[in-house]
Amino acid sequence: MDQDLKGSIMGALEQVVDPEIGIDIVNLGLVYDVEINDEGIVTVTMTLTSMGCPLAGTIIDQVKTALSDLPEVKDTEVNIVWNPPWTKDKMSRYAKIALGIQ
């Protein structure tokens, strides 16, 4: 995947905000990888802040909606993984400042 398309995908994913935390999933460090195949199907490999996240379905729906606006994307699959586990260390500097985390 070229860097412009990857940038567009990541930019779209920055519009998906974790409703409990109020920070987007990219800056939270929840998105581990994105791939697109020749048919235009994007696979987003990501995690959640906790295994029992009650809003997992909402976040997945928001990911699919955000990427549906990109003309190159025909469909989206979201692959939720728990390994490696998410920690605050995966958060961007912006997210840490916004949440007051050192």
DRENTOR-678589 format. One record per atom (N, C-alpha, C, O): residue number from 1; atom name; x, y, z. Coordinates in nm, 3 decimals. Layout:
<nodes>
+-----+-------+---------+---------+---------+
! num ! atomo !      xx !      yy !      zz !
+-----+-------+---------+---------+---------+
! NUM !    CA !       X !       Y !       Z !
...
+-----+-------+---------+---------+---------+
</nodes>
This chain:
<nodes>
+-----+-------+---------+---------+---------+
! num ! atomo !      xx !      yy !      zz !
+-----+-------+---------+---------+---------+
!   1 !     N !   0.086 !  -0.117 !   0.000 !
!   1 !    CA !   0.000 !   0.000 !   0.000 !
!   1 !     C !   0.090 !   0.123 !   0.000 !
!   1 !     O !   0.189 !   0.129 !   0.074 !
!   2 !     N !   0.055 !   0.222 !  -0.084 !
!   2 !    CA !   0.139 !   0.341 !  -0.088 !
!   2 !     C !   0.114 !   0.428 !   0.035 !
!   2 !     O !   0.010 !   0.418 !   0.100 !
!   3 !     N !   0.211 !   0.513 !   0.064 !
!   3 !    CA !   0.206 !   0.593 !   0.186 !
!   3 !     C !   0.091 !   0.695 !   0.186 !
!   3 !     O !   0.037 !   0.728 !   0.291 !
!   4 !     N !   0.054 !   0.746 !   0.068 !
!   4 !    CA !  -0.058 !   0.840 !   0.061 !
!   4 !     C !  -0.188 !   0.773 !   0.103 !
!   4 !     O !  -0.267 !   0.830 !   0.179 !
!   5 !     N !  -0.211 !   0.653 !   0.052 !
!   5 !    CA !  -0.333 !   0.580 !   0.088 !
!   5 !     C !  -0.331 !   0.543 !   0.235 !
!   5 !     O !  -0.433 !   0.556 !   0.304 !
!   6 !     N !  -0.217 !   0.496 !   0.285 !
!   6 !    CA !  -0.208 !   0.463 !   0.427 !
!   6 !     C !  -0.234 !   0.586 !   0.512 !
!   6 !     O !  -0.300 !   0.578 !   0.615 !
!   7 !     N !  -0.182 !   0.701 !   0.470 !
!   7 !    CA !  -0.206 !   0.825 !   0.541 !
!   7 !     C !  -0.354 !   0.863 !   0.541 !
!   7 !     O !  -0.406 !   0.911 !   0.641 !
!   8 !     N !  -0.420 !   0.840 !   0.428 !
!   8 !    CA !  -0.564 !   0.869 !   0.419 !
!   8 !     C !  -0.643 !   0.777 !   0.511 !
!   8 !     O !  -0.736 !   0.822 !   0.578 !
!   9 !     N !  -0.606 !   0.650 !   0.514 !
!   9 !    CA !  -0.675 !   0.555 !   0.601 !
!   9 !     C !  -0.654 !   0.592 !   0.748 !
!   9 !     O !  -0.749 !   0.594 !   0.826 !
!  10 !     N !  -0.530 !   0.620 !   0.785 !
!  10 !    CA !  -0.502 !   0.656 !   0.924 !
!  10 !     C !  -0.571 !   0.787 !   0.961 !
!  10 !     O !  -0.620 !   0.802 !   1.073 !
!  11 !     N !  -0.575 !   0.881 !   0.867 !
!  11 !    CA !  -0.645 !   1.006 !   0.892 !
!  11 !     C !  -0.793 !   0.983 !   0.916 !
!  11 !     O !  -0.853 !   1.046 !   1.004 !
!  12 !     N !  -0.854 !   0.894 !   0.838 !
!  12 !    CA !  -0.995 !   0.862 !   0.857 !
!  12 !     C !  -1.016 !   0.795 !   0.993 !
!  12 !     O !  -1.115 !   0.822 !   1.061 !
!  13 !     N !  -0.923 !   0.709 !   1.031 !
!  13 !    CA !  -0.936 !   0.640 !   1.160 !
!  13 !     C !  -0.920 !   0.736 !   1.278 !
!  13 !     O !  -0.969 !   0.708 !   1.387 !
!  14 !     N !  -0.851 !   0.848 !   1.256 !
!  14 !    CA !  -0.840 !   0.948 !   1.363 !
!  14 !     C !  -0.974 !   1.013 !   1.393 !
!  14 !     O !  -0.988 !   1.082 !   1.495 !
!  15 !     N !  -1.073 !   0.993 !   1.307 !
!  15 !    CA !  -1.207 !   1.046 !   1.332 !
!  15 !     C !  -1.288 !   0.955 !   1.424 !
!  15 !     O !  -1.396 !   0.992 !   1.471 !
!  16 !     N !  -1.235 !   0.835 !   1.451 !
!  16 !    CA !  -1.304 !   0.739 !   1.538 !
!  16 !     C !  -1.257 !   0.761 !   1.681 !
!  16 !     O !  -1.142 !   0.734 !   1.715 !
!  17 !     N !  -1.347 !   0.811 !   1.762 !
!  17 !    CA !  -1.313 !   0.845 !   1.900 !
!  17 !     C !  -1.366 !   0.738 !   1.994 !
!  17 !     O !  -1.481 !   0.696 !   1.985 !
!  18 !     N !  -1.279 !   0.693 !   2.085 !
!  18 !    CA !  -1.324 !   0.600 !   2.189 !
!  18 !     C !  -1.422 !   0.676 !   2.278 !
!  18 !     O !  -1.382 !   0.772 !   2.344 !
!  19 !     N !  -1.549 !   0.636 !   2.281 !
!  19 !    CA !  -1.649 !   0.714 !   2.351 !
!  19 !     C !  -1.628 !   0.723 !   2.502 !
!  19 !     O !  -1.675 !   0.818 !   2.566 !
!  20 !     N !  -1.560 !   0.627 !   2.559 !
!  20 !    CA !  -1.536 !   0.630 !   2.704 !
!  20 !     C !  -1.420 !   0.722 !   2.741 !
!  20 !     O !  -1.419 !   0.782 !   2.849 !
!  21 !     N !  -1.322 !   0.733 !   2.651 !
!  21 !    CA !  -1.200 !   0.807 !   2.683 !
!  21 !     C !  -1.200 !   0.945 !   2.617 !
!  21 !     O !  -1.142 !   1.040 !   2.672 !
!  22 !     N !  -1.263 !   0.958 !   2.501 !
!  22 !    CA !  -1.271 !   1.087 !   2.433 !
!  22 !     C !  -1.150 !   1.119 !   2.346 !
!  22 !     O !  -1.131 !   1.234 !   2.306 !
!  23 !     N !  -1.068 !   1.019 !   2.315 !
!  23 !    CA !  -0.951 !   1.035 !   2.230 !
!  23 !     C !  -0.965 !   0.936 !   2.114 !
!  23 !     O !  -1.021 !   0.827 !   2.132 !
!  24 !     N !  -0.914 !   0.974 !   1.996 !
!  24 !    CA !  -0.929 !   0.886 !   1.881 !
!  24 !     C !  -0.843 !   0.760 !   1.895 !
!  24 !     O !  -0.745 !   0.757 !   1.969 !
!  25 !     N !  -0.884 !   0.656 !   1.821 !
!  25 !    CA !  -0.820 !   0.525 !   1.834 !
!  25 !     C !  -0.677 !   0.522 !   1.784 !
!  25 !     O !  -0.598 !   0.438 !   1.828 !
!  26 !     N !  -0.641 !   0.612 !   1.692 !
!  26 !    CA !  -0.503 !   0.616 !   1.642 !
!  26 !     C !  -0.411 !   0.672 !   1.750 !
!  26 !     O !  -0.308 !   0.613 !   1.781 !
!  27 !     N !  -0.448 !   0.786 !   1.808 !
!  27 !    CA !  -0.364 !   0.846 !   1.912 !
!  27 !     C !  -0.362 !   0.765 !   2.041 !
!  27 !     O !  -0.268 !   0.773 !   2.119 !
!  28 !     N !  -0.467 !   0.686 !   2.063 !
!  28 !    CA !  -0.466 !   0.596 !   2.179 !
!  28 !     C !  -0.371 !   0.478 !   2.156 !
!  28 !     O !  -0.335 !   0.409 !   2.251 !
!  29 !     N !  -0.330 !   0.456 !   2.031 !
!  29 !    CA !  -0.240 !   0.345 !   2.001 !
!  29 !     C !  -0.313 !   0.213 !   1.986 !
!  29 !     O !  -0.254 !   0.107 !   2.003 !
!  30 !     N !  -0.443 !   0.219 !   1.955 !
!  30 !    CA !  -0.522 !   0.097 !   1.943 !
!  30 !     C !  -0.509 !   0.032 !   1.806 !
!  30 !     O !  -0.534 !  -0.088 !   1.792 !
!  31 !     N !  -0.470 !   0.109 !   1.704 !
!  31 !    CA !  -0.457 !   0.056 !   1.568 !
!  31 !     C !  -0.314 !   0.002 !   1.551 !
!  31 !     O !  -0.217 !   0.078 !   1.557 !
!  32 !     N !  -0.304 !  -0.128 !   1.528 !
!  32 !    CA !  -0.174 !  -0.191 !   1.512 !
!  32 !     C !  -0.130 !  -0.200 !   1.367 !
!  32 !     O !  -0.011 !  -0.189 !   1.337 !
!  33 !     N !  -0.227 !  -0.219 !   1.275 !
!  33 !    CA !  -0.189 !  -0.236 !   1.135 !
!  33 !     C !  -0.311 !  -0.212 !   1.046 !
!  33 !     O !  -0.424 !  -0.236 !   1.087 !
!  34 !     N !  -0.286 !  -0.166 !   0.924 !
!  34 !    CA !  -0.390 !  -0.157 !   0.822 !
!  34 !     C !  -0.335 !  -0.213 !   0.692 !
!  34 !     O !  -0.219 !  -0.188 !   0.656 !
!  35 !     N !  -0.416 !  -0.289 !   0.622 !
!  35 !    CA !  -0.379 !  -0.348 !   0.493 !
!  35 !     C !  -0.497 !  -0.333 !   0.398 !
!  35 !     O !  -0.612 !  -0.332 !   0.442 !
!  36 !     N !  -0.469 !  -0.322 !   0.269 !
!  36 !    CA !  -0.575 !  -0.321 !   0.169 !
!  36 !     C !  -0.537 !  -0.419 !   0.059 !
!  36 !     O !  -0.422 !  -0.422 !   0.013 !
!  37 !     N !  -0.634 !  -0.501 !   0.016 !
!  37 !    CA !  -0.605 !  -0.597 !  -0.090 !
!  37 !     C !  -0.645 !  -0.540 !  -0.226 !
!  37 !     O !  -0.693 !  -0.427 !  -0.234 !
!  38 !     N !  -0.626 !  -0.618 !  -0.329 !
!  38 !    CA !  -0.653 !  -0.572 !  -0.466 !
!  38 !     C !  -0.800 !  -0.543 !  -0.492 !
!  38 !     O !  -0.834 !  -0.470 !  -0.585 !
!  39 !     N !  -0.889 !  -0.600 !  -0.411 !
!  39 !    CA !  -1.032 !  -0.577 !  -0.428 !
!  39 !     C !  -1.080 !  -0.454 !  -0.350 !
!  39 !     O !  -1.199 !  -0.421 !  -0.355 !
!  40 !     N !  -0.990 !  -0.388 !  -0.279 !
!  40 !    CA !  -1.028 !  -0.269 !  -0.202 !
!  40 !     C !  -1.083 !  -0.300 !  -0.064 !
!  40 !     O !  -1.151 !  -0.217 !  -0.004 !
!  41 !     N !  -1.053 !  -0.419 !  -0.014 !
!  41 !    CA !  -1.097 !  -0.455 !   0.121 !
!  41 !     C !  -0.985 !  -0.422 !   0.218 !
!  41 !     O !  -0.874 !  -0.474 !   0.208 !
!  42 !     N !  -1.016 !  -0.335 !   0.313 !
!  42 !    CA !  -0.919 !  -0.295 !   0.415 !
!  42 !     C !  -0.937 !  -0.383 !   0.538 !
!  42 !     O !  -1.048 !  -0.407 !   0.584 !
!  43 !     N !  -0.825 !  -0.432 !   0.588 !
!  43 !    CA !  -0.826 !  -0.504 !   0.716 !
!  43 !     C !  -0.755 !  -0.416 !   0.818 !
!  43 !     O !  -0.639 !  -0.380 !   0.802 !
!  44 !     N !  -0.828 !  -0.382 !   0.923 !
!  44 !    CA !  -0.774 !  -0.302 !   1.033 !
!  44 !     C !  -0.750 !  -0.398 !   1.149 !
!  44 !     O !  -0.843 !  -0.457 !   1.202 !
!  45 !     N !  -0.624 !  -0.412 !   1.187 !
!  45 !    CA !  -0.589 !  -0.494 !   1.304 !
!  45 !     C !  -0.571 !  -0.397 !   1.420 !
!  45 !     O !  -0.486 !  -0.308 !   1.417 !
!  46 !     N !  -0.652 !  -0.417 !   1.521 !
!  46 !    CA !  -0.650 !  -0.324 !   1.633 !
!  46 !     C !  -0.686 !  -0.397 !   1.763 !
!  46 !     O !  -0.725 !  -0.514 !   1.762 !
!  47 !     N !  -0.672 !  -0.326 !   1.871 !
!  47 !    CA !  -0.709 !  -0.379 !   2.001 !
!  47 !     C !  -0.803 !  -0.279 !   2.067 !
!  47 !     O !  -0.839 !  -0.177 !   2.008 !
!  48 !     N !  -0.842 !  -0.310 !   2.186 !
!  48 !    CA !  -0.925 !  -0.220 !   2.267 !
!  48 !     C !  -0.853 !  -0.200 !   2.399 !
!  48 !     O !  -0.762 !  -0.276 !   2.433 !
!  49 !     N !  -0.894 !  -0.099 !   2.474 !
!  49 !    CA !  -0.825 !  -0.071 !   2.599 !
!  49 !     C !  -0.848 !  -0.179 !   2.704 !
!  49 !     O !  -0.767 !  -0.195 !   2.795 !
!  50 !     N !  -0.958 !  -0.253 !   2.691 !
!  50 !    CA !  -0.983 !  -0.364 !   2.784 !
!  50 !     C !  -1.064 !  -0.472 !   2.714 !
!  50 !     O !  -1.140 !  -0.445 !   2.622 !
!  51 !     N !  -1.047 !  -0.595 !   2.759 !
!  51 !    CA !  -1.119 !  -0.707 !   2.698 !
!  51 !     C !  -1.269 !  -0.694 !   2.713 !
!  51 !     O !  -1.344 !  -0.739 !   2.627 !
!  52 !     N !  -1.314 !  -0.636 !   2.820 !
!  52 !    CA !  -1.457 !  -0.624 !   2.846 !
!  52 !     C !  -1.515 !  -0.493 !   2.799 !
!  52 !     O !  -1.618 !  -0.449 !   2.850 !
!  53 !     N !  -1.453 !  -0.430 !   2.702 !
!  53 !    CA !  -1.499 !  -0.300 !   2.654 !
!  53 !     C !  -1.645 !  -0.311 !   2.607 !
!  53 !     O !  -1.675 !  -0.383 !   2.512 !
!  54 !     N !  -1.737 !  -0.239 !   2.675 !
!  54 !    CA !  -1.878 !  -0.250 !   2.640 !
!  54 !     C !  -1.913 !  -0.183 !   2.507 !
!  54 !     O !  -2.022 !  -0.206 !   2.453 !
!  55 !     N !  -1.824 !  -0.102 !   2.455 !
!  55 !    CA !  -1.852 !  -0.028 !   2.333 !
!  55 !     C !  -1.775 !  -0.081 !   2.213 !
!  55 !     O !  -1.759 !  -0.010 !   2.113 !
!  56 !     N !  -1.728 !  -0.204 !   2.221 !
!  56 !    CA !  -1.651 !  -0.263 !   2.111 !
!  56 !     C !  -1.728 !  -0.259 !   1.980 !
!  56 !     O !  -1.674 !  -0.220 !   1.877 !
!  57 !     N !  -1.854 !  -0.298 !   1.983 !
!  57 !    CA !  -1.936 !  -0.298 !   1.861 !
!  57 !     C !  -1.951 !  -0.160 !   1.802 !
!  57 !     O !  -1.949 !  -0.143 !   1.680 !
!  58 !     N !  -1.967 !  -0.060 !   1.887 !
!  58 !    CA !  -1.979 !   0.079 !   1.842 !
!  58 !     C !  -1.852 !   0.124 !   1.774 !
!  58 !     O !  -1.857 !   0.187 !   1.668 !
!  59 !     N !  -1.738 !   0.094 !   1.833 !
!  59 !    CA !  -1.609 !   0.134 !   1.776 !
!  59 !     C !  -1.588 !   0.066 !   1.641 !
!  59 !     O !  -1.543 !   0.131 !   1.546 !
!  60 !     N !  -1.618 !  -0.062 !   1.631 !
!  60 !    CA !  -1.603 !  -0.134 !   1.504 !
!  60 !     C !  -1.691 !  -0.071 !   1.397 !
!  60 !     O !  -1.647 !  -0.051 !   1.284 !
!  61 !     N !  -1.815 !  -0.040 !   1.431 !
!  61 !    CA !  -1.906 !   0.025 !   1.335 !
!  61 !     C !  -1.852 !   0.161 !   1.291 !
!  61 !     O !  -1.862 !   0.196 !   1.174 !
!  62 !     N !  -1.794 !   0.236 !   1.385 !
!  62 !    CA !  -1.739 !   0.368 !   1.352 !
!  62 !     C !  -1.618 !   0.354 !   1.259 !
!  62 !     O !  -1.599 !   0.437 !   1.170 !
!  63 !     N !  -1.536 !   0.251 !   1.280 !
!  63 !    CA !  -1.420 !   0.227 !   1.192 !
!  63 !     C !  -1.470 !   0.203 !   1.050 !
!  63 !     O !  -1.419 !   0.262 !   0.955 !
!  64 !     N !  -1.569 !   0.117 !   1.035 !
!  64 !    CA !  -1.623 !   0.085 !   0.902 !
!  64 !     C !  -1.684 !   0.209 !   0.836 !
!  64 !     O !  -1.665 !   0.231 !   0.717 !
!  65 !     N !  -1.756 !   0.289 !   0.913 !
!  65 !    CA !  -1.816 !   0.410 !   0.860 !
!  65 !     C !  -1.710 !   0.510 !   0.816 !
!  65 !     O !  -1.721 !   0.571 !   0.709 !
!  66 !     N !  -1.608 !   0.528 !   0.899 !
!  66 !    CA !  -1.502 !   0.626 !   0.867 !
!  66 !     C !  -1.430 !   0.589 !   0.738 !
!  66 !     O !  -1.399 !   0.677 !   0.657 !
!  67 !     N !  -1.403 !   0.461 !   0.717 !
!  67 !    CA !  -1.330 !   0.419 !   0.598 !
!  67 !     C !  -1.418 !   0.411 !   0.474 !
!  67 !     O !  -1.367 !   0.413 !   0.362 !
!  68 !     N !  -1.549 !   0.403 !   0.491 !
!  68 !    CA !  -1.639 !   0.395 !   0.376 !
!  68 !     C !  -1.639 !   0.523 !   0.293 !
!  68 !     O !  -1.681 !   0.522 !   0.178 !
!  69 !     N !  -1.592 !   0.633 !   0.351 !
!  69 !    CA !  -1.585 !   0.760 !   0.278 !
!  69 !     C !  -1.468 !   0.767 !   0.180 !
!  69 !     O !  -1.466 !   0.854 !   0.093 !
!  70 !     N !  -1.372 !   0.676 !   0.192 !
!  70 !    CA !  -1.256 !   0.676 !   0.103 !
!  70 !     C !  -1.290 !   0.599 !  -0.025 !
!  70 !     O !  -1.336 !   0.485 !  -0.017 !
!  71 !     N !  -1.268 !   0.659 !  -0.142 !
!  71 !    CA !  -1.307 !   0.593 !  -0.267 !
!  71 !     C !  -1.234 !   0.462 !  -0.294 !
!  71 !     O !  -1.287 !   0.376 !  -0.363 !
!  72 !     N !  -1.112 !   0.446 !  -0.242 !
!  72 !    CA !  -1.035 !   0.324 !  -0.265 !
!  72 !     C !  -1.088 !   0.206 !  -0.183 !
!  72 !     O !  -1.059 !   0.090 !  -0.214 !
!  73 !     N !  -1.164 !   0.236 !  -0.079 !
!  73 !    CA !  -1.209 !   0.133 !   0.015 !
!  73 !     C !  -1.348 !   0.083 !  -0.026 !
!  73 !     O !  -1.444 !   0.159 !  -0.028 !
!  74 !     N !  -1.355 !  -0.045 !  -0.058 !
!  74 !    CA !  -1.483 !  -0.107 !  -0.096 !
!  74 !     C !  -1.551 !  -0.173 !   0.023 !
!  74 !     O !  -1.674 !  -0.178 !   0.030 !
!  75 !     N !  -1.471 !  -0.222 !   0.118 !
!  75 !    CA !  -1.526 !  -0.286 !   0.238 !
!  75 !     C !  -1.417 !  -0.284 !   0.345 !
!  75 !     O !  -1.299 !  -0.266 !   0.316 !
!  76 !     N !  -1.459 !  -0.303 !   0.470 !
!  76 !    CA !  -1.364 !  -0.301 !   0.582 !
!  76 !     C !  -1.389 !  -0.419 !   0.673 !
!  76 !     O !  -1.503 !  -0.451 !   0.708 !
!  77 !     N !  -1.280 !  -0.485 !   0.710 !
!  77 !    CA !  -1.284 !  -0.590 !   0.810 !
!  77 !     C !  -1.203 !  -0.541 !   0.929 !
!  77 !     O !  -1.092 !  -0.489 !   0.913 !
!  78 !     N !  -1.257 !  -0.559 !   1.048 !
!  78 !    CA !  -1.187 !  -0.519 !   1.170 !
!  78 !     C !  -1.148 !  -0.645 !   1.246 !
!  78 !     O !  -1.233 !  -0.726 !   1.284 !
!  79 !     N !  -1.019 !  -0.659 !   1.267 !
!  79 !    CA !  -0.964 !  -0.775 !   1.337 !
!  79 !     C !  -0.919 !  -0.729 !   1.476 !
!  79 !     O !  -0.818 !  -0.661 !   1.490 !
!  80 !     N !  -0.997 !  -0.766 !   1.578 !
!  80 !    CA !  -0.962 !  -0.730 !   1.716 !
!  80 !     C !  -0.866 !  -0.835 !   1.771 !
!  80 !     O !  -0.896 !  -0.954 !   1.769 !
!  81 !     N !  -0.752 !  -0.790 !   1.820 !
!  81 !    CA !  -0.652 !  -0.880 !   1.878 !
!  81 !     C !  -0.620 !  -0.836 !   2.021 !
!  81 !     O !  -0.642 !  -0.721 !   2.058 !
!  82 !     N !  -0.570 !  -0.927 !   2.098 !
!  82 !    CA !  -0.534 !  -0.896 !   2.237 !
!  82 !     C !  -0.385 !  -0.911 !   2.261 !
!  82 !     O !  -0.337 !  -0.891 !   2.373 !
!  83 !     N !  -0.312 !  -0.947 !   2.156 !
!  83 !    CA !  -0.169 !  -0.963 !   2.169 !
!  83 !     C !  -0.102 !  -0.885 !   2.057 !
!  83 !     O !  -0.133 !  -0.913 !   1.942 !
!  84 !     N !  -0.014 !  -0.793 !   2.082 !
!  84 !    CA !   0.031 !  -0.754 !   2.214 !
!  84 !     C !  -0.077 !  -0.675 !   2.287 !
!  84 !     O !  -0.155 !  -0.603 !   2.226 !
!  85 !     N !  -0.080 !  -0.689 !   2.419 !
!  85 !    CA !  -0.181 !  -0.615 !   2.496 !
!  85 !     C !  -0.156 !  -0.465 !   2.490 !
!  85 !     O !  -0.041 !  -0.420 !   2.481 !
!  86 !     N !  -0.264 !  -0.389 !   2.496 !
!  86 !    CA !  -0.254 !  -0.243 !   2.494 !
!  86 !     C !  -0.207 !  -0.195 !   2.630 !
!  86 !     O !  -0.249 !  -0.245 !   2.734 !
!  87 !     N !  -0.119 !  -0.096 !   2.627 !
!  87 !    CA !  -0.077 !  -0.026 !   2.749 !
!  87 !     C !  -0.073 !   0.123 !   2.718 !
!  87 !     O !  -0.077 !   0.164 !   2.602 !
!  88 !     N !  -0.066 !   0.203 !   2.822 !
!  88 !    CA !  -0.058 !   0.349 !   2.804 !
!  88 !     C !   0.065 !   0.390 !   2.724 !
!  88 !     O !   0.066 !   0.498 !   2.664 !
!  89 !     N !   0.166 !   0.306 !   2.721 !
!  89 !    CA !   0.288 !   0.337 !   2.646 !
!  89 !     C !   0.262 !   0.346 !   2.496 !
!  89 !     O !   0.341 !   0.408 !   2.424 !
!  90 !     N !   0.155 !   0.287 !   2.447 !
!  90 !    CA !   0.122 !   0.290 !   2.304 !
!  90 !     C !   0.057 !   0.423 !   2.263 !
!  90 !     O !   0.044 !   0.450 !   2.144 !
!  91 !     N !   0.017 !   0.503 !   2.359 !
!  91 !    CA !  -0.050 !   0.630 !   2.331 !
!  91 !     C !   0.048 !   0.733 !   2.275 !
!  91 !     O !   0.166 !   0.734 !   2.310 !
!  92 !     N !  -0.003 !   0.819 !   2.187 !
!  92 !    CA !   0.080 !   0.928 !   2.135 !
!  92 !     C !   0.102 !   1.033 !   2.243 !
!  92 !     O !   0.033 !   1.034 !   2.346 !
!  93 !     N !   0.197 !   1.118 !   2.219 !
!  93 !    CA !   0.224 !   1.228 !   2.312 !
!  93 !     C !   0.099 !   1.315 !   2.328 !
!  93 !     O !   0.067 !   1.358 !   2.439 !
!  94 !     N !   0.028 !   1.339 !   2.216 !
!  94 !    CA !  -0.095 !   1.418 !   2.219 !
!  94 !     C !  -0.197 !   1.356 !   2.316 !
!  94 !     O !  -0.255 !   1.426 !   2.399 !
!  95 !     N !  -0.219 !   1.225 !   2.304 !
!  95 !    CA !  -0.318 !   1.157 !   2.389 !
!  95 !     C !  -0.277 !   1.164 !   2.535 !
!  95 !     O !  -0.361 !   1.187 !   2.622 !
!  96 !     N !  -0.148 !   1.144 !   2.562 !
!  96 !    CA !  -0.101 !   1.149 !   2.701 !
!  96 !     C !  -0.123 !   1.288 !   2.760 !
!  96 !     O !  -0.165 !   1.300 !   2.875 !
!  97 !     N !  -0.094 !   1.392 !   2.683 !
!  97 !    CA !  -0.113 !   1.530 !   2.731 !
!  97 !     C !  -0.262 !   1.555 !   2.755 !
!  97 !     O !  -0.299 !   1.610 !   2.858 !
!  98 !     N !  -0.346 !   1.514 !   2.660 !
!  98 !    CA !  -0.490 !   1.536 !   2.671 !
!  98 !     C !  -0.550 !   1.468 !   2.792 !
!  98 !     O !  -0.645 !   1.519 !   2.852 !
!  99 !     N !  -0.495 !   1.354 !   2.829 !
!  99 !    CA !  -0.547 !   1.279 !   2.944 !
!  99 !     C !  -0.469 !   1.305 !   3.071 !
!  99 !     O !  -0.502 !   1.248 !   3.176 !
! 100 !     N !  -0.366 !   1.388 !   3.066 !
! 100 !    CA !  -0.288 !   1.422 !   3.184 !
! 100 !     C !  -0.204 !   1.307 !   3.234 !
! 100 !     O !  -0.183 !   1.292 !   3.355 !
! 101 !     N !  -0.154 !   1.225 !   3.142 !
! 101 !    CA !  -0.071 !   1.109 !   3.177 !
! 101 !     C !   0.075 !   1.145 !   3.153 !
! 101 !     O !   0.110 !   1.200 !   3.048 !
! 102 !     N !   0.158 !   1.113 !   3.250 !
! 102 !    CA !   0.302 !   1.140 !   3.238 !
! 102 !     C !   0.372 !   1.032 !   3.161 !
! 102 !     O !   0.494 !   1.039 !   3.141 !
+-----+-------+---------+---------+---------+
</nodes>
